[in-house]
Amino acid sequence: MTVRHTLGRSDLEVFPLALGGNVFGWTADQDRSFAVLDAYTAAGGNFIDTADSYSAWVEGNKGGESETIIGRWLKERGNRSDVVIATKVSQHPEYQGLSAANIKAAADASLKRLGTDYIDLYYTHFDKPEVPVEEIIGALDELVKAGKVRHIAASNISAGRLTASLDFSEREGLARYVAIQPHYNLVSRDTYEGELRDLAERSGLAAVPYFALAAGFLTGKYRPGASVDSARAEGAAKHLDTERGRKVLAALDEVARAHDAEVATVALAWLAAQPTVVAPIASARTVEQLPALLAVADLRLTDDELARLTEASA
């Protein structure tokens, strides 16, 4: 039986690992992306995370490549109602910001690329403090009322702005955020744990952390003297130079051996066990990388193991 968790106070039921779409159209071409998407859904996965800006940072790309590939895959497989699609607004080169007009235009562009008439979960990608929360929530509420978006969420937002947004939604009876997407993993705990997580817990928000494997560092393939062929190698390898990174790797190795599990699976299992976390996000550019990610659905760490990892990452 496939595991499903309810996403916050929404009616969305999601697999405990969200598949990151940032690699589609970047380090994974269309054929490879289709293979990864097929393998993920064949294993019971149903939660796909992307953004309208993926992958505008690649030379020759314009942004929207990931959504376009996912849209072609949905059309070919005819499985739109079987998957939960999350995408984001504010960073596409042609749709910058969170003005009401931009949110609505960007949503229509995302819908077109995805080849669908609704987005299951629509995030503000990076908050824009210069835009009043009333304008942002008002525009998102219009999308919900129009049937273009089922639920709304926020990524990269401060506790203060999140509080103001939730209060406005409650006061005016408008669409309310159901999830938050923070940068959170075993070697990056500071931005989420504390005020933001406490607010999410009090407000019934689900956390869907990005960089769940620290750009690949928490897969265990980055070791002193090792060379890794990855577009994200530089960002991942920097953790080897920190005491926290080395302690976390040692603890992960120990727990992984006890379960005969992959290091990546253990890192995701620690994250999945944290308060508010419903589904960490991890991406795979090849089918071979998927099993270690999917295994998080079945791995339960003991209280002692969780404590050992938490202490190592302090």
C-alpha positions in Angstrom: 0.0 0.0 0.0 1.4 3.4 -1.0 2.0 5.8 1.8 0.2 9.2 1.6 0.2 12.2 4.0 -2.2 15.0 4.1 -0.6 18.3 3.2 -1.5 20.7 6.1 -5.1 21.7 6.2 -5.6 21.0 2.5 -7.3 18.0 0.8 -4.1 17.1 -1.0 -2.7 13.6 -0.2 0.9 13.3 -1.1 3.7 10.7 -1.1 6.3 11.4 1.6 9.0 12.4 -1.0 8.4 15.2 -3.4 10.2 14.9 -6.7 12.2 18.0 -7.5 11.8 19.2 -11.1 14.8 21.7 -11.0 16.9 19.2 -13.0 14.4 18.8 -15.8 15.7 20.8 -18.8 19.0 21.3 -17.0 21.0 18.2 -16.1 18.3 15.9 -17.3 17.1 16.2 -20.9 13.5 15.4 -21.9 14.0 11.6 -22.4 15.9 11.3 -19.1 13.3 13.4 -17.3 10.4 11.3 -18.6 12.3 8.1 -17.4 12.7 9.6 -13.9 9.0 10.8 -13.8 7.9 7.3 -14.9 10.0 5.5 -12.3 8.9 7.9 -9.5 5.2 7.4 -10.2 5.6 3.7 -10.8 6.9 3.4 -7.3 3.9 5.2 -5.9 5.1 8.8 -6.0 2.6 11.5 -6.8 4.1 14.9 -5.7 6.1 16.8 -8.3 7.7 20.1 -7.4 8.8 22.7 -10.0 8.9 26.5 -10.6 8.3 28.8 -13.6 11.9 29.9 -13.4 13.5 26.4 -13.8 15.9 26.5 -15.4 16.5 30.0 -16.6 20.1 30.0 -15.2 21.2 27.6 -17.9 22.8 29.3 -21.0 20.2 29.2 -23.8 17.3 28.6 -21.5 14.5 31.2 -20.9 12.8 29.7 -17.9 9.8 27.4 -17.9 11.8 24.4 -19.4 10.9 22.2 -16.4 7.2 23.0 -16.6 7.2 22.4 -20.3 8.8 18.9 -19.9 6.4 18.0 -17.1 3.5 19.2 -19.2 4.6 17.0 -22.2 4.9 14.1 -19.9 1.4 14.6 -18.4 0.0 14.8 -21.9 1.7 11.6 -23.1 0.9 9.6 -20.0 -2.7 11.0 -19.5 -2.3 11.0 -15.8 -3.0 14.5 -14.7 -5.5 13.6 -12.0 -3.1 11.1 -10.5 -0.4 13.6 -9.6 -0.1 16.7 -7.4 1.7 19.4 -9.3 3.4 22.2 -7.3 4.9 25.3 -9.1 6.0 28.7 -8.1 5.8 32.4 -9.1 8.1 35.5 -8.8 11.4 34.5 -10.4 10.7 33.8 -14.1 12.8 36.4 -16.2 9.6 37.6 -17.9 7.4 37.4 -14.8 9.4 39.0 -12.0 7.8 39.8 -8.6 4.5 39.4 -6.8 2.3 42.2 -8.0 -1.3 41.1 -8.5 -1.0 41.5 -12.3 2.3 39.5 -12.4 0.9 36.7 -10.3 -2.1 36.2 -12.6 -0.1 36.5 -15.8 2.6 34.1 -14.5 0.0 31.6 -13.4 -1.6 31.6 -16.9 1.9 31.1 -18.4 2.6 28.1 -16.1 -0.8 26.6 -16.9 0.0 26.8 -20.6 3.4 25.2 -20.2 2.1 22.5 -18.0 -0.8 21.8 -20.4 -3.3 21.8 -17.6 -6.2 24.0 -16.4 -5.3 23.9 -12.7 -2.2 23.9 -10.4 -2.6 21.8 -7.3 -0.2 23.9 -5.1 1.0 27.4 -6.1 3.9 28.9 -4.1 5.2 32.4 -3.9 8.8 31.5 -4.7 10.6 34.3 -3.0 8.7 36.8 -0.9 8.8 40.5 -2.1 8.5 42.6 1.1 7.8 45.7 -1.0 4.5 44.2 -2.1 1.7 44.3 0.5 0.6 40.9 1.7 -3.0 42.1 0.9 -2.2 42.4 -2.8 -0.4 39.0 -2.9 -3.1 37.1 -1.1 -5.9 38.9 -3.0 -4.4 37.8 -6.3 -3.8 34.2 -5.2 -7.4 34.1 -3.9 -8.7 35.2 -7.3 -6.8 32.3 -8.9 -8.3 29.9 -6.4 -11.8 31.2 -7.0 -11.3 30.9 -10.8 -10.4 27.3 -10.4 -6.9 27.8 -11.7 -5.2 27.0 -8.4 -6.4 24.5 -5.7 -4.2 25.6 -2.8 -1.6 28.2 -2.1 1.8 28.1 -0.3 4.9 30.2 0.4 8.6 29.6 0.0 11.5 31.8 1.3 9.3 34.0 3.6 10.0 35.5 7.0 7.9 34.6 10.0 6.6 38.2 10.2 5.4 38.3 6.6 3.9 34.8 6.9 2.0 35.9 10.1 0.7 38.9 8.3 -0.4 36.8 5.3 -2.2 34.2 7.5 -3.9 36.9 9.5 -5.2 38.7 6.4 -6.5 35.5 4.9 -8.3 34.6 8.2 -9.7 38.1 8.6 -11.0 38.4 5.1 -12.0 34.8 4.6 -9.6 34.4 1.6 -7.5 31.6 0.4 -4.9 30.7 3.1 -1.4 29.2 2.8 -1.5 25.5 3.5 2.3 24.8 3.2 5.7 26.4 3.5 8.8 25.5 1.5 11.9 26.3 3.6 15.6 25.6 3.0 16.1 22.9 5.5 18.3 19.8 6.0 20.8 18.3 8.4 23.5 20.8 7.7 21.2 23.8 7.2 18.8 24.0 10.2 19.1 27.6 11.3 16.8 29.3 8.8 13.7 27.1 9.6 14.0 25.8 13.2 12.8 28.4 15.7 10.3 31.2 15.0 9.3 30.0 11.5 8.8 26.4 12.4 6.9 27.3 15.5 4.6 29.5 13.4 4.1 26.7 10.9 3.3 24.2 13.7 0.8 26.6 15.4 -0.9 27.4 12.1 -1.2 23.8 10.8 1.2 24.4 7.8 3.0 21.5 6.2 6.7 22.0 5.5 8.1 20.7 2.2 11.8 21.4 2.5 14.0 22.2 -0.5 17.7 21.3 -0.6 16.7 18.4 1.5 20.1 16.7 0.6 22.1 19.9 0.7 22.7 19.9 -3.1 23.9 16.3 -2.9 26.2 16.5 0.1 23.9 14.4 2.2 24.0 11.5 -0.4 27.4 10.6 1.1 29.2 10.7 -2.3 31.2 13.8 -1.3 34.3 12.6 0.7 37.8 14.0 1.2 39.7 13.5 -2.0 36.7 12.3 -4.0 35.8 13.9 -7.3 32.1 14.1 -8.1 30.7 14.8 -11.6 27.8 17.1 -10.8 26.7 20.6 -11.7 26.2 21.2 -8.0 29.5 19.7 -6.8 30.9 23.0 -5.6 27.9 23.9 -3.5 27.8 20.5 -2.0 31.5 19.9 -1.3 31.8 23.1 0.8 30.2 21.2 3.7 33.2 19.0 3.9 35.2 22.0 5.1 32.9 22.4 8.2 33.0 20.5 11.5 29.2 20.1 11.3 29.4 18.6 7.8 32.0 16.0 8.9 30.2 15.1 12.1 26.9 14.7 10.1 28.5 12.4 7.6 30.0 10.2 10.4 26.6 9.9 12.1 24.8 9.2 8.8 27.3 6.4 8.0 26.7 4.8 11.4 22.9 4.9 11.1 23.0 3.8 7.5 25.1 0.7 8.4 22.6 -0.2 11.1 19.7 -0.2 8.6 21.7 -1.4 5.6 20.4 1.8 4.0 21.8 4.5 1.7 23.1 7.6 3.4 20.7 9.7 1.4 17.7 7.7 2.7 18.8 8.2 6.3 19.3 12.0 5.7 15.8 12.2 4.3 14.3 10.0 7.1 15.7 12.4 9.7 14.1 15.4 7.9 10.8 13.5 7.4 10.7 12.9 11.2 11.0 16.6 12.1 7.9 18.5 13.3 5.7 19.9 10.5 7.7 18.2 7.7 5.3 16.2 5.4 7.5 15.6 2.3 11.1 16.6 1.7 12.0 17.5 -1.9 14.8 15.7 -3.7 15.7 15.6 -7.3 17.1 12.8 -9.5 18.7 13.3 -12.9 18.8 9.5 -13.5 16.6 6.6 -12.7 19.5 5.0 -10.8 19.4 7.8 -8.2 15.7 7.3 -7.4 15.7 4.2 -5.1 17.6 5.8 -2.3 15.2 8.7 -2.3 12.0 6.6 -2.5 13.1 4.4 0.3 12.4 7.2 2.8 8.8 6.1 2.7 9.7 2.9 4.5 12.6 3.8 6.7 11.8 4.6 10.4 14.7 5.8 12.6 14.7 5.1 16.3 14.5 7.9 18.8 18.2 7.3 19.6 19.2 7.5 16.0 17.3 10.7 15.5 18.9 12.2 18.5 22.4 11.1 17.3 21.8 12.8 14.0 20.3 15.9 15.6 23.3 16.2 18.0 25.8 15.7 15.2 24.2 18.5 13.2 23.8 21.0 16.0 
